[in-house]
Amino acid sequence: ECDDDVIVTVKRAGKKEVNGTYKKDCNRYTRSARYDGKDVEYSIEKRVVNGKKMWVLCCRSEDQGKEDPVDFYRATVNETCEYPSSVKWVSSLIGSGPAPRSEVSYFGG
């Protein structure tokens, strides 16, 4: 089941569009918003980048299909924590400084 009651709040990002509240959606965290005039889904997801497990903060447009997502920030996965908590985000291709902070909180239950 994918109903973990976990939310991740992203704030203080130089790329203001990524700031907001992300809800757990199976193995990633998502929120709907707009980017470049289009409806998109922002997500924080685990990916292997250059042989390392990373959290990637990215977005995909609804009509993007199989195209690669737009990556803004990434952070090394802390193997002792399954959430993107207390990680050090760095700018990716399109992200601009300062890098965001992410806070994990629980609701419901």
PyMOL commands that set and color helices and strands:
alter all, ss='L'
color gray80, all
select helices_A, chain A and resi 16-18
alter helices_A, ss='H'
color red, helices_A
select strands_A, chain A and resi 6-11+20-25+28-35+38-49+52-61+70-76+90-91+101-106
alter strands_A, ss='S'
color yellow, strands_A
deselect
rebuild
show_as cartoon
